[in-house]
Amino acid sequence: MAALAAQPAAVPVAGGTDLMCGVNAGRLRPAALIGLGRLKELRGWEYQDGHALLGACLTHARMGRPDFAVLMPGLAAAARAAGPPQVRNAGTLGGNIVTAAAAGDTLPVLAALEAGLLVSGARKGDREIPVSHLLAGRDRLRAGELLTHVRVPLLHAPQTFLKATGRTGPGRATASVAVVLDPARREVRCAVGAIASIPLRPLDAERWVASLVDWDGKRGLAPDVLTAFGEYVAMACIPDPDPERGQGGELPPAMLHLRRTVAALARRGLGRALS
Ligand SMILES: Cc1cc2nc3c(=O)[nH]c(=O)nc-3n(C[C@H](O)[C@H](O)[C@H](O)COP(=O)(O)OP(=O)(O)OC[C@H]3O[C@@H](n4cnc5c(N)ncnc54)[C@H](O)[C@@H]3O)c2cc1C
């Protein structure tokens, strides 16, 4: 924090898997870099009031391990799907969030978990920002601030993350879907990634399907309900053109294909979470 306060133009670097791509491509010329790699405090997690405080420097490889997957199954699945092993060994949760790329794999999971971001600055002290506010640009990291932890609720219930890519093997998501069950609040929360600049929450579809789940008994849903949920989610995120807004015609074939992909991911994601 002191180094950042002393050099406000310096840029923090964690794994460097996003930042250094920008430097190598000539898009970024940081005046100075502040390496976060030796901050052991930010590489693990701790528990607080029914939540886990995840260090911003947790790598994707670490989050993909079984002990973390028991705690946060959705985040572990997203971390395992993020890039090739070299990238997962270096790339971090904090870097994924601050870069806020549309295809960032942890982002839909964090949106569905309604995570909070703990931010520290030498001048302004500590504060918490809802992840959705940072991703939507409603709140930003200020100069001299570091993302230190991500606060996520411990839900003790299944969570899934599924991703479609345009190639075989590791690749950027063309669409991704996170599904989180919250039995205490009797909620199903879902977020769709990669198809817009920020993860999308189909709130009506979430409420509709949560009302059909037998929370005290067998939680499974009939296949036609899962299919209807997938289509509800996909239509909410990629709606038909609206003539009243001057949009005519039909969706182009690529968008129809994307909508079918989202529907399949949402159907499978919920089915696996409830099975
Ligand atoms: C080949 C390749 C494949 C990839 N595939 C995927 C993929 O499949 N899915 C995916 O989601 N991503 C992918 N990525 C992107 C990247 O690996 C991830 O976004 C990763 O999580 C970034 O983390 P990092 O630690 O490397 O960030 P860095 O590059 O170190 O930093 C990224 C940005 O965040 C800022 N920053 C980092 N940590 C902090 C902090 N604690 N506080 C404040 N600011 C901070 C930096 O200043 C910088 O602006 C890929 C990248 C490459 C090169």
The ligand as a MOL file (V3000), in Angstrom:
LIG
                    3D

  0  0  0     0  0            999 V3000
M  V30 BEGIN CTAB
M  V30 COUNTS 53 58 0 0 0
M  V30 BEGIN ATOM
M  V30 1 C -3.2220 -17.6500 -23.3350 0
M  V30 2 C -4.2230 -17.0760 -22.3960 0
M  V30 3 C -5.4140 -17.7330 -22.1780 0
M  V30 4 C -6.3490 -17.2100 -21.2980 0
M  V30 5 N -7.5120 -17.8920 -21.1180 0
M  V30 6 C -8.4300 -17.4260 -20.2340 0
M  V30 7 C -9.6470 -18.1300 -20.0090 0
M  V30 8 O -9.9100 -19.1850 -20.5920 0
M  V30 9 N -10.5140 -17.6030 -19.1160 0
M  V30 10 C -10.2680 -16.4390 -18.4460 0
M  V30 11 O -11.0850 -16.0110 -17.6430 0
M  V30 12 N -9.1260 -15.7370 -18.6520 0
M  V30 13 C -8.2130 -16.2030 -19.5240 0
M  V30 14 N -7.0580 -15.5040 -19.7490 0
M  V30 15 C -6.8990 -14.1890 -19.1080 0
M  V30 16 C -6.1120 -14.1780 -17.7660 0
M  V30 17 O -5.3150 -15.3310 -17.6030 0
M  V30 18 C -7.0500 -14.0750 -16.5480 0
M  V30 19 O -7.8840 -12.9540 -16.6740 0
M  V30 20 C -6.2730 -13.9970 -15.2260 0
M  V30 21 O -7.1590 -14.2870 -14.1690 0
M  V30 22 C -5.6290 -12.6310 -14.9860 0
M  V30 23 O -4.9810 -12.6840 -13.7300 0
M  V30 24 P -3.4840 -12.1330 -13.5420 0
M  V30 25 O -3.1230 -12.3800 -12.1230 0
M  V30 26 O -2.5620 -12.7350 -14.5540 0
M  V30 27 O -3.6940 -10.5910 -13.8270 0
M  V30 28 P -2.5840 -9.4980 -14.2070 0
M  V30 29 O -2.2500 -9.6300 -15.6490 0
M  V30 30 O -1.4540 -9.5300 -13.2400 0
M  V30 31 O -3.4200 -8.1590 -13.9410 0
M  V30 32 C -4.5650 -7.8670 -14.7150 0
M  V30 33 C -5.1050 -6.4900 -14.3110 0
M  V30 34 O -5.5610 -6.5100 -12.9740 0
M  V30 35 C -4.8400 -5.6000 -12.1480 0
M  V30 36 N -4.6900 -6.2860 -10.8730 0
M  V30 37 C -4.2990 -7.5750 -10.6720 0
M  V30 38 N -4.4270 -7.9000 -9.3770 0
M  V30 39 C -4.8920 -6.7950 -8.7410 0
M  V30 40 C -5.2500 -6.5020 -7.3690 0
M  V30 41 N -5.1490 -7.4180 -6.4080 0
M  V30 42 N -5.6980 -5.2570 -7.0750 0
M  V30 43 C -5.8180 -4.3180 -8.0470 0
M  V30 44 N -5.5140 -4.5420 -9.3530 0
M  V30 45 C -5.0630 -5.7640 -9.6950 0
M  V30 46 C -3.5510 -5.3140 -12.8920 0
M  V30 47 O -3.0300 -4.0490 -12.5800 0
M  V30 48 C -4.0270 -5.3980 -14.3320 0
M  V30 49 O -4.6610 -4.2030 -14.6950 0
M  V30 50 C -6.0910 -15.9960 -20.6150 0
M  V30 51 C -4.8700 -15.3430 -20.8150 0
M  V30 52 C -3.9430 -15.8570 -21.6770 0
M  V30 53 C -2.6280 -15.1450 -21.8860 0
M  V30 END ATOM
M  V30 BEGIN BOND
M  V30 1 1 1 2
M  V30 2 1 2 3
M  V30 3 2 2 52
M  V30 4 2 3 4
M  V30 5 1 4 5
M  V30 6 1 4 50
M  V30 7 2 5 6
M  V30 8 1 6 7
M  V30 9 1 6 13
M  V30 10 2 7 8
M  V30 11 1 7 9
M  V30 12 1 9 10
M  V30 13 2 10 11
M  V30 14 1 10 12
M  V30 15 2 12 13
M  V30 16 1 13 14
M  V30 17 1 14 15
M  V30 18 1 14 50
M  V30 19 1 15 16
M  V30 20 1 16 17
M  V30 21 1 16 18
M  V30 22 1 18 19
M  V30 23 1 18 20
M  V30 24 1 20 21
M  V30 25 1 20 22
M  V30 26 1 22 23
M  V30 27 1 23 24
M  V30 28 2 24 25
M  V30 29 1 24 26
M  V30 30 1 24 27
M  V30 31 1 27 28
M  V30 32 2 28 29
M  V30 33 1 28 30
M  V30 34 1 28 31
M  V30 35 1 31 32
M  V30 36 1 32 33
M  V30 37 1 33 34
M  V30 38 1 33 48
M  V30 39 1 34 35
M  V30 40 1 35 36
M  V30 41 1 35 46
M  V30 42 1 36 37
M  V30 43 1 36 45
M  V30 44 2 37 38
M  V30 45 1 38 39
M  V30 46 1 39 40
M  V30 47 2 39 45
M  V30 48 1 40 41
M  V30 49 2 40 42
M  V30 50 1 42 43
M  V30 51 2 43 44
M  V30 52 1 44 45
M  V30 53 1 46 47
M  V30 54 1 46 48
M  V30 55 1 48 49
M  V30 56 2 50 51
M  V30 57 1 51 52
M  V30 58 1 52 53
M  V30 END BOND
M  V30 END CTAB
M  END
